[in-house]
Amino acid sequence: MIRILLKNSLPILLLLISTQLFAQGLKGKVTDSAGLAIPGATVQVVGSKVGTSSDGNGLYALKFPAAGAYKIRISFTGYQTAEVAVQIDNTVKTMDFALQDAKELLSDVVVIGSRSTPRTNIESVVPVDLISTKDVKVFAQTDLTQILNFVAPSFSSNRQTVSDGTDHIDPASLRGLGPDQVLVLVNGKRRHTTALVNINGTFGRGSVGTDLNSIPVSAIERIEVLRDGAAAQYGSDAIAGVINIVLKKVTPYSFSTSFGQSSSNALGRDFSDGRTFQVDFSKGWAFKNDKGFINFAAQYLQRGYTNRGGLDTRPLLYSASPTKGSTETEADFQARFASIKAADDARAAANGLDRNNMRVGNSDSKNGGGFLNGQFNFGKTTQLYYAAGFTHKTGSAAGFYRLPTQTTQIDLSIYPNGFLPFIDTKINDYSFSAGLRGKIGTWDYDLSNTSGENTIEFNIDNTVNASLPTGTSPTSFYAGELLFRQNTSNLDLSKKHTFDSGFLTSLNTAFGAEFRIDNYQIKEGELLSYSNGGRLIGTAPTASGAQVFPGFKPSNALDKSRHNIGAYADFEAEFGPRVTLEAAGRYENYSDFGSNFSYKFTGKVKLFGDISLRGAYATGFRAPSLHQQYFNNESTQFVGTNATQVLTVNNANPIVAQFGVGPLKPEISRSGSLGLAGKIAKTFTFTIDAYNIDISDRIVFSSQYARERSGGVLVPTGVVNQILNTVDPSAQINSVQFFTNAITTNTAGIDVVLTNRFNLGAKSSLILSVAGNVNKTVVRSIQGSDKIESDPTLKAKLFDRLERSRFESSVPKNKLNITATYNVNKLSFVARTVRFGEVTYLNAIDPNIAANGLPTQLDQTFAPKWVTDFSVSYAANKTWSVTVGANNIFDVYPDKLYIDPRNNANNLSGVATSNYSGGLDNTSNGRFLYPRAVSQFGFSGRYVYGKVACTF
């Protein structure tokens, strides 16, 4: 009987239970503004732990513990978060949500001038690009500089090779200007720069940038790129514009991992290197009762090295180059040389000394870090916010191979076949920001403090100090450390007035003050990393310190600080719905060089519909960095058999005073822009902005001023000799280089961004975007000190042709990005092609002058190239998705460097040394086959990858 009752009652019981469980519910669909489903969107009941995510078709279902009034928050990265109040009763209600694309509506945009009401990017008074994580997550780039290089047309950055510390921190450019002329913010707060000043032969030589790759991509909600001078709002560095990185807030659990490697054919070889493994995590939690949120994100990235080096074309690797005897016939000399070379080649073969002896490409790198972003709400108007990050990065980059013939730089008892030295770095990056914002009466206030620190430790491996007694040198050294620390305190006040009638409809007023402290340190290396042990090779002295990177000496060590105080005022007025005008001014006073005042005027006029004309005129400045003011080091180079010192000296050194060069001054800019922006037919948006930037007193890193010699003998009347003899009468210093304000430049260009969205059905869409930049930088004048200007020799060395080309033509003169995204059901296809414009390298000595005896091909222009990426993603359900793809799918490389006919890998069979010249091209004896002094898109070739992502 009981069994019969249970059998008949069980369906009814289950129905009652299920009805009770789902009595209070909400279901529906999450779509974008075009009605297309958004899988993985977070649907959260504010102030509780109730929440879910939309499935692959955008559908969601929520269960509530009881009837009542609730607030629902719907969010997804790349879209504006929506909040809706709902009244839940004992039924299951249906409610659909349409999220607005963040490209069409920016929330909490902080880079827009006056801290006024957030605007869409087509309504902003100045040009702003928005790059959300959904725009880049399907591609293989895993670090921020490479993501921006392929996404933002006005941004340029490439990894460097065989350039000391610059191998590990990518220099970047916005609008063709230097790495130190763009300001980086995180959540609207100034980000500290790196401790490294670029002093090697790369783009950005002499500058100090920000290490964007110290910020995990998994922590980023979106990137806002303000392409306009903004020093009047944000202070120093914002000459080219501002990059603001906005961190994630409330987000679902998100994991992803990817693996890829190069799969390329170049130089007659197949390459499978550069293996890259990446894993990341992020999650944002909302506090109960709408009290705020906390988000944590972390990322680990391991990247293997790549090598696209050529064969060493020097005929002899072990043996010294013979000279022809005075009574020796040419035939006898060639026969003797052929015999020496045959023995040399046999020895190399027996010992495994490969002519492919360099590592030319990406360095080894391991990068792990995390970021915390959060906010706690006190009532409805006051918030405590904070953000903290830490990144630890290690890298290993090669220098130049030391051959057994380079006896003054090697210990043959340790490395009888030569050695490839490595610069291993440990880079730590810390940041912490906290602030309180709220209202005092009718005024909004924001009081904050931001601290950051970047340290770079140099460890030199697989090397020797050749000056130590034979067989006693260590093979690894601690060479010292660089440190930069910055602390910034800000107070911002703003208030918006609205007027019901009259000519002026609204006025936003903002005031603020800033106090900043900078600290720069150089810490000495261990004694053997820089000392000279006195060993001789015959009568020839040997090089001091660790080969490839001698350690910092106690005389190089320093600890320098400065502070500055700034104040700004900003006014933005709206005159009806069509006209917006803005004016801003900022005064700053630095403890080391004095004061500066910058100002800016902007305006926008809505012409018709959603189409507006906008423009701006601004002055700006960049304070000389502490690195440029105080960096110094020295290394040993050989002139004949003479060991001499090459010094990088700071402006406090008496040597610099002998050149008539005084303390560094700030760079001063004047810029203007004019553009059109708007929307046509609801789906097509466009921005077209032209700009012109004049910069005076730009800081340059001079060429080496070397002592004049004739036949290896010092020329007493040489002007450099006369200058150096005043501080170095024993002639131990051979050459010096230093920083100085020396050039005036003009940069002009135009940015174009076009986007259209096509709705192809209920479950498919196509998004097309075209973005391009054209720019040209011209050095208008070179002005040294009175002493330098009075002597042609000094003037020529201050800023030679090579240095000029770094400013004028080392980054692409134009870039075009075309991207198509096609979504259908659970599949997404993305194709992107980027055209990197031409770059030009100029030789330091003009090869077009016949008397110089150089091939004219030493000046080389590298043609534009198209680089195409493709990916396919499959969303199996609302949780899992898989992506496979290839970057540079057609395996495109830059043009090769010119190789002189006497200096190539096919000219090694028995050619006498008198017919070989490694100095008539830029390949460093055939080992560099692709350009490294100019920056297009790198030279690693095709990269294939797979990625798995999980969101719940």
Sequence and secondary structure as in RCSB ss.txt:
>XXXX:A:sequence
MIRILLKNSLPILLLLISTQLFAQGLKGKVTDSAGLAIPGATVQVVGSKVGTSSDGNGLYALKFPAAGAYKIRIS
FTGYQTAEVAVQIDNTVKTMDFALQDAKELLSDVVVIGSRSTPRTNIESVVPVDLISTKDVKVFAQTDLTQILNF
VAPSFSSNRQTVSDGTDHIDPASLRGLGPDQVLVLVNGKRRHTTALVNINGTFGRGSVGTDLNSIPVSAIERIEV
LRDGAAAQYGSDAIAGVINIVLKKVTPYSFSTSFGQSSSNALGRDFSDGRTFQVDFSKGWAFKNDKGFINFAAQY
LQRGYTNRGGLDTRPLLYSASPTKGSTETEADFQARFASIKAADDARAAANGLDRNNMRVGNSDSKNGGGFLNGQ
FNFGKTTQLYYAAGFTHKTGSAAGFYRLPTQTTQIDLSIYPNGFLPFIDTKINDYSFSAGLRGKIGTWDYDLSNT
SGENTIEFNIDNTVNASLPTGTSPTSFYAGELLFRQNTSNLDLSKKHTFDSGFLTSLNTAFGAEFRIDNYQIKEG
ELLSYSNGGRLIGTAPTASGAQVFPGFKPSNALDKSRHNIGAYADFEAEFGPRVTLEAAGRYENYSDFGSNFSYK
FTGKVKLFGDISLRGAYATGFRAPSLHQQYFNNESTQFVGTNATQVLTVNNANPIVAQFGVGPLKPEISRSGSLG
LAGKIAKTFTFTIDAYNIDISDRIVFSSQYARERSGGVLVPTGVVNQILNTVDPSAQINSVQFFTNAITTNTAGI
DVVLTNRFNLGAKSSLILSVAGNVNKTVVRSIQGSDKIESDPTLKAKLFDRLERSRFESSVPKNKLNITATYNVN
KLSFVARTVRFGEVTYLNAIDPNIAANGLPTQLDQTFAPKWVTDFSVSYAANKTWSVTVGANNIFDVYPDKLYID
PRNNANNLSGVATSNYSGGLDNTSNGRFLYPRAVSQFGFSGRYVYGKVACTF
>XXXX:A:secstr
 HHHHHHHHHHHHHHHHHHHHTSSEEEEEEEETTS B TT EEEETTSS EEE  TTSEEEEE SSSEEEEEEEE
 TTB  EEEEEEE SSEEE  EEE BTTT  SS  SSTTS S   TTTSSS EEEEEHHHHTTSS  SHHHHHHH
H TTEEE    SSGGGGTS  EEETT  GGGEEEEETTEE    S    SSSTTTT     GGGS GGGEEEEEE
E S  HHHH TTTTSEEEEEEE  S   EEEEEEEEE EEETTEEE    EEEEEEEEEEE GGG EEEEEEEEE
EEE           S SSS      TT  HHHHHHHHHHHHHHHHHHHHHHT  S     S  EEEEEEEEEEEE
EEETTTEEEEEEEEEEEEEEEEE   B TT GGG  TTT TT B  EEEEEEEEEEEEEEEEEEETTEEEEEEEE
EEEEEEEEEEES  BTTSSTT   SEEEEEEEEEEEEEEEEEEEEEEE SSSS  EEEEEEEEEEEEEEEEEE  
 GGGT     EETTEE   SBTTS    TTT EEEEEEEEEEEEEEEEEETTTEEEEEEEEEEEETTTEEEEEEE
EEEEEEEETTEEEEEEEEEEEE   HHHHH  EEEEEEETTEEEEEEE  TTSHHHHHTT  S   EEEEEEEEE
EEEEETTTEEEEEEEEEEEEEEEEEE   EE  EETTEE TT HHHHHHHTT TT  EEEEE EEEEEEEEEEEE
EEEEEEEEEEETTEEEEEEEEEEEEEEEEEEE   HHHHT HHHHHHHS HHHHHHHHTSS SEEEEEEEEEEET
TEEEEEEEEEE  EEE  SS TTSGGG   GGGSEEE  EEEEEEEEEEE SSSEEEEEEEESTT          
TTSSTTS SS  GGG  TTSSSSTTTT  S SSS SS S   EEEEEEEEE 
